[in-house]
Structure formats: structure tokens, C-alpha cells
Amino acid sequence: MRASLIQIAVEEGESVESRRARVAALVREQAGAADLVVLPELWTTGAFAYERFGSEAEPLEGPTHEVMAKAASDAGVWLHAGSIPERVPSDGSGPGEGTLYNTSLVFSPDGERVAAYRKIHRFGFDQGEAVLMGAGEELVTVRLPETTVGVATCYDLRFPELFRGLVDAGAETLVLSAGWPERRREHWTLLARARAVENQAFVLACGTAGTHAGVPQAGHSIVVDPWGEVLAEAGAGEEALRVEFDPSRVATTREQFPALKDRVLGLRTPERRS
Ligand SMILES: O=C(O)CCC(=O)C(=O)O
């Protein structure tokens, strides 16, 4: 299976419309070279451009959805189109109207949206995304012809139980879109490898390049195999990181080193003695 992780440079000075068109062209360039294309988190605005989340928010089936659906079908690829700031329309249709979510979109090679994942762990503690956006509640997996993909976003990488939930739901390839800052690049690489080793799964983690909202981005998108070996790693700038991998290695790794079978579930916390 061939994948391209397109590490977009998100810089101020480029309009959202221009970036959308540029990213769509980059996706089209992967035609014939990739089965799966992955984009980063919140590449229309930048993951740290909190003040733009509201003004650039789109409905689920808004302009980015339209452009990315077409790019996927033009290129004939499975497209994890990264995430958008999604706003639930205020149209009297039900609960959550007006709420913002950090929502990833996945398209099939004929341009049909096959999944939408609302980021579960919001970053920022008491500010930024953590207060501006709602939290997703559902794990999302997508069946591709060669593998089952589990979807996660950026800060989710720090929460192993989310990935274990994806594995329990059948995931063999864990795909993460991110806007990870340079300041914590060591954590990015370490955690991507940890999630691969502990889940005996491929990890495809696509970040952003450039600097936006004063936050230099880590780049260094990475692909890790189920044994924890790094198959490919990007540099700091914008690039399409291409990799070929054999999804059947998940099954063989899990058979030959069946650690996942030794899980002990439902551990109890000891009573505290004072
Ligand atoms: O966990 C981190 O260090 C970075 C997370 C982040 O930037 C995000 O989720 O947007």
C-alpha cells in the first residue's frame, strides 16, 4: 500500500481560498503514486490560530468538503483530508447548534465522504481549542481495501486508551492529523513510535510546517511500522512524504509476538490506606 502524507506549510499571508486550491493541486499530484493521501490538522486556519476558528468555520459539507471530495476523485485516492473547524449550523435542527468542532474528513476514491471524526481531546487546557470547540465523543474507523484505519487528531496522540479503543474496533493502521509545535517535537516522535509498538499497528502521523500565530510547527511527519521502526520521516518544511508499506505485517507481528492477547482488563484501583 502506498501513502503520501502532505505536510502543508501553514503561513499567514496566504488566504484560505488560495491554500485550499494549492492543497487540492498537491492531492491531485499524488494520482498514480498513492492509494492513501493524508493531510494535517486545521490546515485552512492553522491549529493555533484560535481567533480564526470562528470566522473560518464551515458546515461539515462546506467549501473544504467540496474541494477535497473533488480532489480525491480526480486523483483516485483515499483521502484523509485533515481537519476543518466545523460549525454545526443554527437551523433549528437540533442540539449542538452553533457548536464548533475540530472535524476530520475522509473520502473514498470516488469522492464520497466515508467518515467524519470530531477530535475527542481538545488542546489548550483552559484556553484556545479547549474552550472554543466542543469535544467529539465517538471513535472512528474506516475500512479500506487493504487495511482498517483508525482516525485520531493531534493531542489525541497523548491518550493511549483512545488508540486501544481503535484497535479494539479493528484498526490496523492509525492515522493522525496534527498541527504539532516544534517546541515538543521529541514528544511527537516518541509518542508516534509508542502508539505503534503498544498497538502493533502502523502509525501515519501528518503534521504541518511553517509558523502561524507565532507558533513554529514541528513538521517531521512520520510513518512507523508495527515493530516501532520509522519507515519514513519528513523534514521541517512543506513536502509530500511518500511511503510504501505492507498492511499484512500487522497480523504477522500480532501473531509472532502476541502481547495484545496478554492484556488484563478491568484492573481495580487499590483501596487507599490512610
Ligand atoms: O500535545 C501537544 O503537545 C500538542 C497538541 C496540539 O498542538 C493540538 O492538539 O493542537
The ligand as a MOL file (V3000), in Angstrom:
LIG
                    3D

  0  0  0     0  0            999 V3000
M  V30 BEGIN CTAB
M  V30 COUNTS 10 9 0 0 0
M  V30 BEGIN ATOM
M  V30 1 O 0.1340 17.8090 22.7710 0
M  V30 2 C 0.8470 18.6480 22.2220 0
M  V30 3 O 1.9830 18.8910 22.6110 0
M  V30 4 C 0.3560 19.4050 21.0200 0
M  V30 5 C -1.1210 19.2710 20.7980 0
M  V30 6 C -1.6560 20.2540 19.8300 0
M  V30 7 O -0.9570 21.1370 19.4030 0
M  V30 8 C -3.0360 20.1560 19.3430 0
M  V30 9 O -3.7480 19.1980 19.6620 0
M  V30 10 O -3.4480 21.0580 18.5710 0
M  V30 END ATOM
M  V30 BEGIN BOND
M  V30 1 2 1 2
M  V30 2 1 2 3
M  V30 3 1 2 4
M  V30 4 1 4 5
M  V30 5 1 5 6
M  V30 6 2 6 7
M  V30 7 1 6 8
M  V30 8 2 8 9
M  V30 9 1 8 10
M  V30 END BOND
M  V30 END CTAB
M  END
